[in-house]
């Protein structure tokens, strides 16, 4: 409305795209009565209205999210369930309000199935912990059962579980929260810094050294499927896991692009093995080394939520081992 005169029903320029679920009435005394959609795109007054409206909406959401009243917080939880994935788009679209939006985000984690904010996570961080750890996956069940979480569970370190399709895109715009870097548990070489004692590091180095001949053979067998094979301390119960390098596209994002009909850049992952696992120990001197190596890689790929290029070959290898 302009001075209570109805102008148009759907003024998209007055609200950012990530707040497209908002409905309301705006009555301005600053716009001309003959305002057009073209003018709405260019007007300085419209920009001011848009910024003011955005701040009002975010302020209302903040009052619900931060309220001491349980009923108000429940309202925000209900809102987040319906519109949270849309609000996340604002992280990349509205840099001016990115910090405010980051405080409104809610996630599942290894300690709760929903409702965890970055602020909640930071309050629960272990002494000496510097990063906010997260993992992305196709769904909550896959995220919870990921082998990459094993050492974090062992040490009682919380990990955020990001399962919305928009999360991977959002993370290309959000790198930290209140000085704490966001770090994927499935990317890069594993290093818990101060949270990993010297004895653990020394033991891992010794295991890697004694395991070198097996690693070299694994690299040869898996040269077409893995960029590298290395010993890791991030695993406790699983024999192996798939990780990607710090700047490479995650397997989850590659699958999302494929589902959308887009081509993802071809990059090989790294296979990390648990030198203490019985299946990995069995590799040394086993005449079925090649089959075991391929099975270990396939299982790590499946555990990460990936798909096998040749499921029949995997079944045949498993059947040969079961029949032996």
N, C-alpha and C positions, 0 to 999 in steps of 0.2 A: 504494500500500500504506500501511496505518497499522499500525505495529509489526509488520511482516511479514505482516499479514492483508490479503488481496486485497480491494480495494474496487471499483474499476471499471477498465475497459480503455481508455477514451478520455476523459481528464480535460482537456478543452479549456481550462478556466480556469487551468491550471497553466503555460500557454505562450502568448505573444502570437500573434495570427493570422499575422503575417509569418514566424514560425518554425514553421509548421504541418508542415513536412517533417521536423522532429526527432522521433526515436523514442527512448524511454528508460524507465527505471524510477525512480520517486520513492517513497521510503519515509519517512514522517513519524511522529514520535512526539508531535506537537503537536495532531493532529486527532482528534476522537472517532471511534470505530469505526463509529458509525451515520451517518457523514457522508453528506450527500445532495448532488445536483447544485445545489440551491438554496443550500445552505450554502457550497458551493465558490465561488459567485458573490459571497458577502457576507463571508466570513471574513477577518479581518486576517492570520491565519496563512497563508492561501492567497495573499494578496497578497505576503507576504514570500517565500514559496516561489517564486512566479512571478518576482519581481524577481531573486532569487538564481539561479534556473535560467537566466534570460535572460542575466545577466552571465557565467555559466559558459560558455554556448554562444558568446557573442560573444568571450569570452576565448580559447576554443579556435580560433575562426576567425581571430582576430588573430594567434595564435601561428603558424598556417599561413601566413597572408598575409605576415607580416613576417619569416619565418624566413630565415636565411642559407643553409639547405639547399635546393638547387634542387628536390629531390624533394618537399619539403614545399610549396614554392611551386607546383609542378605540381599537387599535390593540391588546392590552393586554386583554381587555374585550372579544374580539372575540376569542382569544386564550383560555382564561379561560372557555368560554362556551363549547368549544370542548374538552379540555384536562384537565380541572381543577380537575375532579374526579380522574384522573390518577396521577396527580402531588401530590395529597393528600397522596398517598401511600408512598411517600418519607418520610413523618413524622415518620413512623415506621421503614422504611428500611435504612434510611441514617441519623444516629444520629449526624454525624459530621456536616451536613448541616441543621439540624432541625430548628435552629433559623432563617436561611435565608429563608427556605421554609415557615415557619410560617408567615413571613412578606409578602409572595406572595399569601397566601390564601385569597379567597374572598367568602363572604356569603351573603345570604339574611338576613334581620333583620326586626324588627317591624317598622323601619323607612325607609327602602328601600328594593325593591324586589331583588336586586342583587348588587354586586360590593363593599360590605362593608368589609374593611380589619380590622384586629385587631387594627392597629394603629388608624384608623378612629373611631373605637368604644371607645378606650381609651380616645381620645380627647373629646368625647361627654359624658364621664362618669359624673354622678352627684357628687356634693361635698359630700364627706363622703363615696362614693361607692368604695369598695375595690375589688370586684370580677367582672369577665366578665360572664354575664349570657347567657345561651343558652338553646335551647330545640331541641330535635331530633324528627322527624316525618316522615311518609311515603311520604308526599308531602307538598307543600307550603300551600295549602288550609287548611289541617289538622293542620299544625303548627300554622297558623295565628288564627284559631278559638279555640285553646286550652284554657280551663278554667284556666290553670296555669298561663296564661299571664295577667289575669284580673287586679291584684293589680299592676303589673309593668306598665300597660297602665295608670292606675289611677295616679301613681306617676311619669309618664313620663320617666321611666327607659327603655332603649333600651335592647332588647333581640335578640340574634342571632338565626336565624332559619336554622337548619342544616337538609337537606332533601336528601343528597346523601347517597347511600347504604354504602359507604366506611366511612362515618362520625363516626359511632359508633366505628369501629375498630380504626380509627385515634385517637379518644379521649382516647383510652387506652394507648396511647404513648405521648399525649400532655396534660400537666396538667396546664400549666400557660403561660402567655405571658408578658414579661417585669415586672415580679413580681406580676402580677394580676392572681389569681387562676381562672381557668375555672370552673364554677359551673352550674350544671343542675337545671333548675327551677322545674323539675319533680322528683327530688331525695332528700331524707332526710327531716327532719322537717324544716318548713319554718322560716327563720330568716333573715331579711334585715339589721340587726345590726344598724348602725348609721342612716340608711335611714328610720327607723321605730321609731316614737317618743314614749316616755314613756306612754303617754295616750292611744295610740293604744295597746301597750303591756298589760297594766292594764285591758283594756276593754276585750281583748281576754281571759285573765286569768279568769276574772269574768264570761264570757260567758261559758267557759269550765267547771267551777265549778257548775254553775246553770243547766248546760245541762248534768251533770253526769249520772242521771238515764236513760235518753234517750240513751246516749252513751253506757252504759252497756248493754241495751237491744239490741241495734244495733250490738254490738260485738257478742251477743249470736245468733241472727238471721243469721248473716253473718260469723259465725265462720269457715265455710268450704271454704269461698271465700276471706276473708280479714284477714290479720295478725293482724291488729289493726284498730280502728276507733277513730278519734280525731277531735276536733274543730280546724279550721284554719282561718287565716286572709288573706290567699293568694287569696281567692275568693271574688268577688264583686257582680256579677250577677248570677252565677251558684250555684246550691244547693250543689254540691259535685264534687270532682275530685279524680283521682287515682294517687298515688305516690308510689315510691319504696324506700327502704332504701339505704343509701349512698353506698355501696359496692355491692348491688344486681344488677342483670341484668335488664335493662329497658324493658318495654313491646315491644318497637319498635325493639330492638335487638333480643328479643325472637321470634318475628314474622319473622324477616329476616332469622334466623336460621331454623325455621320451613319451610319457603318457599324453603330453600336450601336442605331440606330433613334431617336436623340434629336435634338431640334432645337438647332442652334447659332445664337447671336445673329448677325443679319445685319450684317456690317461690311464696308466696302469697303477694299481694300488700297491701298497707294501704289505707283506705278510709278516706279522709278528708272532713268534712262537714262544710257548711256555716250556723252557728247558726242563722243568721239574715234572711235567705231565708224563704219565706212563705211555701214552700213545706217541709222544714226541721222542721219548727215550727209546722206544721200540724201533725207531727209524734206523738207528745205527746198526749196521751189519745185517739188516733184514733184506732178504732177496726180493721182497715185493716193495722195495723202497719207492719206486716210481708211482705205483698204485696208491700207496699210503700218503705220499706227498700230495697227489692230486685230490685225494679224499679230504685231507686236512684243509686244503685250500677251499674246496667246495663247501665244506661244513662251515668254515669261517665266513664265506660269502653268504650262505643261507642265514646264519645267525645275525648278520648285519642287515638282513631284509632284502638282499639281492636275489637275482634269479640266475639259474644256471643256463649257460648257452647250450649245453648238451646234457640234459637230465638222464638220457638213456645210458650214456657213458658212465655217469656217476653210479647209477644202479648196477651196471655190470661190474664195476670195480668193487662195490660193496658186496655183491653176491659172491665174487671170487674169494674175497677174504672170509666171508661167512662159511663158505663151502670148504675152505682149506683145513 
